[in-house]
Each structure stands twice: as structure tokens, then as C-alpha cells.
Amino acid sequence: MPGFAGIGLALAVLGAQPQSIQSTPQGPTATVLEDVVVNGRPLREAIDAFVDDVTDPPRGRGPARWDRNVCVGTVNLRRDAAQALNDRVSEIAGSIGLEPGEPGCQANILIIATDDAAALTSALTQARPRAFRPGYSGASQSREALESFRTSNKPVRWWPVSVPVDRNTGQVAVRLPGQAPPVIEGRGLTRTSVTNRLLRTFVIVDMGQLQNISYRQLGDFIAMVSLAQIDPDADATGFQTVLNLFSNREGGLVLTDWDYAYLRALYDAELNARAPNGQLGEVGSIMERDRRNPDRSPETP
């Protein structure tokens, strides 16, 4: 891995193209696990608990997702290692209906490897504060959450940025600094035309904390936390999920059928309920159907 001079490269990549190439997705292989009952709870109860616990949109907003295209870029790693991570995250994105970017695309999922994650995160957030917390409603988590991101000691930390948009027109649905308020049509008592779209996700990897973790496992973990808004403090104990990777290093965890069901549900859901909790309920309903369908879901948690 290149030295800590990667700070300058990472800063440049915030407004430049990724340093490694994409490859064509080949269709991922899930981990097939024995049938279990999660924490002894009924399936729907377990799904609702998981969706509520791990999904972490900004306050007052429903869950965000990528709109059609993603471009994965990795910096500060050897080319072959960067390629492996890019390919794996792109592969999983393709499996849930997204279109991975072509070589040379502008990265909107930026993976930054470092041997000093604390210093790098501080440098990035101080140099480009608006990249992490744009000045409009619904863009990101709070200042307190950003401080937790900056001071985290986790092996992988991530920060998503999103924007509310009008699903009918594709226009930004919040007032941007210096602009007039948008005109939003199609609002109703229970349904809304506003949806939330991911704009970019920063993923910072502390290479000194990856003992016993393969690049395949790391890629699966990064896919999970960059294709959805995942709470970094969520307790996924009791669920068969790659989110437990760093608390179960000896278990060989990769993205599981449970994880795929969650991601598929997030990208299949209509997400037009006015109440954010209603949107999470839509995700839970689709995930439940997925888990009960033996053709799509060989594992029943």
C-alpha cells in the first residue's frame, strides 16, 4: 500500500476520476446457511427489527438508494487490490439492478485505504466540509454524527450523502443555497412524489485493522454499507449478515442471502409512503416475500 501521502490523492479524487478500472459484473454467489429463526422471533418481526436497526437515513427522511448508475473508485491501494474491491462492489451493485460505471467514470462510491484513518478522515472533512455536509435539508447525518465518523476507531467507516428529488421530474426537491424553493407536485395525504437519492459515499478503510479479513470479505462489507444507508452503530447480533464481519473474523462471513434480500427489497420498493416509517415498512414487506420465496431465498432466517 502506498504511504500516507494518499491524503493528497484522496483529496484530488473528490473532484477527479477514480484511479482504477471497473470490470463487467459476473453475478455474485451468496452464502447459503442452514434454516434458522433469528433470535427466536417470527420472520416478519425479525425483518422489521433488522430494517429498523440498520437503515440510517437523515432525520425525517426515508431511505435513499442509488439511481440506476454507480461508479466505484479506490485509492491508495495496489492496482490489483483496488481492482478486486472495485469489481466486487460493482458486481453486487449489478446484481440488484444497478449499472456499474465504465472505466474512467466519475467515482460516487469512493474507497480510501490508509494506515492512519483518523488523520485522513480529519484532513478530508476539514478540507472539504461541504462534500460531507452540503447546505440543504436531507443531505446527511448531523454534525455530531460527522464528529463520530471523524473520531471512529472502526476498521471501516463510511459516510453517505443524499438528496431528495421529485420522482416525476428528477429535479431536486429541497431548497439549495442561493436558489428559490422548488415546486413539488403530486403530494398526497399518504403518498409523496419525493424520493431520496444517494449522491456519493465515502468509505475509509484502516488497513492496519484488517487481520484475517480477505479482500472478498472486505468488498462484500463495503458493498453493504455503500449501496444502502447503514447505521455504523447498528447491533446486528443474531442476524446472518456481513455487518458482523469485524465481530466474527474467524467465521468467514461474506454477503449472505439475508443481506441480498435486504438490498433487493430496498431497490425494489416503491418508497413513496409519506411517512419514513412507512417506507421502511415497504422494504420489510418485500424482504419478507423474498425470504418466503424458495426460488429466490434458499435460506429462511
N, C-alpha and C positions, 0 to 999 in steps of 0.2 A: 504494500500500500504506500502511495506517496506520502511525504511528510505533511506536517501541519500547515504547510503553505497552501493547502487545499482551501483555506478560508477565502483567499483571493479568487480562486477558481469558482468556488460556490457562489460568491457574490456576483461574479460575471454571469454565471449561468441563470441567475434570477431574471436576466433580460436577454439571454442568448440561447443558442441551441444546445441540446444535450451532447455529451461527449462520447456516447456510444450508440450502437446501431440497434434497431429493432429486428426481430425475425418473425416469420409467419407463425401464428398460433397453431398448435397441434392438438388441442383438446386435452385437458388435464385429467389426471387419474385421482379419484378421491380415495381416502382411507375408509375401507369398509369395516365397520365394527360390529360386534355382537349386539343383538337387541337388548336394550336396557331401558329402564324407566328412570328419567332424570330426577334424582333426589326423591324418588318415590311419589312424584306428583303426576297427575293426569297430563297427557301430551299437551293439550291447549294451555293449561296452566303453566307448564314448563316453558312453552314457546313465548307466552306473554311475558313471563319473568325475564327470559333471556333478551327479548327485543327491547323491553323497557330498560333493562340494566345496561346493555352495551351501546344502544343507539344514543348519540350525544349531539343533537343539533343545537345551534344557538337558542337562547331562551326565547320562547314564544314562537318558534319556527318548527315546521315539520322537517322530516329527514330529507337531506339533499342527496343527489346522485349525479353522476356524470351524464352529459347529454351526448350520446352517440359515440364521441371520439375521446380517446385518451392517448397521451404520449408520455412514455416513461423515460426518464433520463437519470443516469447515475454518474456521480463524480467522485474523484479521489480514491478509486479502486483500479487495480489492474484491468486491462481491457477484457480479458476472458471472464473475470469475476463480475464486472459490470454487465457484460453481455448476458451472463447467466441470470442475474437478477432481473434485468430488463425483459428478457424472454419469458421468464416465469410469471411476472406480474402481468405482462401483455397477454400471455396465454390464458390466464384466469379471467382477465377482462374480456377476452374474446368469447369465453365460454358462457358469459352471462349476457351476451348480446352487444357488447361494445366493440368499436372498431379501433384496434391499436394503430398508432401512427406509423407512417412510413419513415424510413431512415432520413435523418435530418429534420424531423418535426420539432416544433417548439414544445419543450417539456412542460407538462402541467402536473405530473407527479414527479417530484424531484427528490431522489435518494442521495443523501450526502453521507459518505463514510468519513470517519475521523478517529483519531486516537485521543482527542480531548473534546468530548461532546459539549461540556459545559462552556468552555471558552468559545467554541464555534457558534453555539446557539446564541450566546450573548452578543457576539460580534454581528451575526446576521440580524437579530431583532433590533439592535441599536442602529445598524446601518440602514436598514430598510423597514422601519416600523409600519409603514402603510402597506407593505406587502403582506404583513401578518394580520393587521387590524385595519382594513380600509374604513374610511369615514362614512359608512352608511349602515343602516339597520339590517340585521340578519346576516352580516358578513362572517362573523367568527365568534368565538367564545370571549369571555370578559378579560379585562386587564389582569385580574387575579389568576385566571386560567393561563394566560400567556406567561405570567411570572412562574407558575408551576411548570410550564413547558420549559422555560429557560433554566430552572434550577433542578429539574428532574435528574435522578441518577439511574433511570431505567436504561437497559441495553438499547432499546429503540424508543424514540419519542417522535410524535407526529403532530402536525398542525394543519387542519383543513380550512380553506376559505371558500365561502359560497356566496351566491347572490340570488335573491328572489326574482323570478321572471314571470311575465304573463304568458301562460301556456298557449294562448290563442295567437299572440303576435310575436312572441320571443323577445319582447322588449323588457328591459329592467323594470321591475315593479316597485322599486323604492326610490326615494329622492336621493340623488347623488349630490355631492358637494358642488355648489355653484349652479345647480340646474333646478328647473321647475319641477313640482311634484308630477309623477306620471298619472295618466288617466287609465284606470283599470276597469274593464268591462267584464260582465259575466259573473259578478259576485252574487251569492245567494245566501240563504239562511244556514244551509248545511254544507254547501259545496262552494268551492272557490276556483277561480281561474289562475291563481298564483301558485307556482311550484318553486322549489328550491333547487338550484343547480350548483354543483361543485365547480369551482374555478381553478383551484390549484391546491395541492397538498405537499407540504414539506415533510420529509422523513429523514431524521438524523440517526445514524447508526454508530454506536460506540463500539468500535472493533475490538477493544480490549475486554469486552464482556460477552464475547460470543463463543466461549469454550463449549465444546460438544454440540455446537449448532452447525448444521450443514447449510450450504447456500440454497439448497432446495427448501429447507425449512424456513430460512430467513425470507426467501422470496414469497412463500405462502403466507407468512405472518404479515409481511409488508402489503401484500395484495389485500388481505382482510382489512387492514387499518387504513388503506388509501382508497379503496373502492366504496367505502361507507364512512360515516362519521362515527367512529368508535370511541367510547369513553376510555381514556387511558387509566382511569381508576376503577373500572368495572371489575366486579368479582365474578369470574366465570367458573369458579369452582363447582364441580358437579356436572358441568356440561362438557360434552365431547367437542372441543373446539381448539383450534390452533392458538387462540388467545391465551391458552395456558402453557404455551411453549416454554416460557422462561421460568415457570414454576415447576416444570416437569421435563427437564432437559434430558433425562435418561429414557423418556418414553417414545422418542422418535416421532413426535407429533408433526403432522403436516395438515393442510386444509382438509377438513372432514366433510362427510355428507351433510352434517348439521350446518356447517359453515356455508356450504354451497346452497343449501335450502334457504338460509337467511339472505344471502346475496341475490339469489334468483328472485325471492319474494320482494326484496327491495326494488329491483329493477322491473319486475312485472306489475307491481301495484300501481293503481291509478293515482294515488296520493293527491286527491282533490277534496278530501274532507276538510271543512273549515277548521276544525279543532286539531291541533297537532297530535293529540292522543288518538283521535280518530284515524289519522294517517298511520300511526304505529299499529292500530288495530287492523288496518288493511294489510299491512305487512305480515302480521301474525296470522291472519286468516289464510293468506296464500301459502305461507310457510307450513301451516297445518295441513293443507291439502297436499302439498309437496311431500310431507313426511308420511302421509297416509297412502300415497300412491306407490305401489310396489314397483312400477316400471321406472320411476324417477328416483325413488328413495329406498334402496335396499336396507337401510338401517332405520329402525324406529327407536328413538331415544326413550 
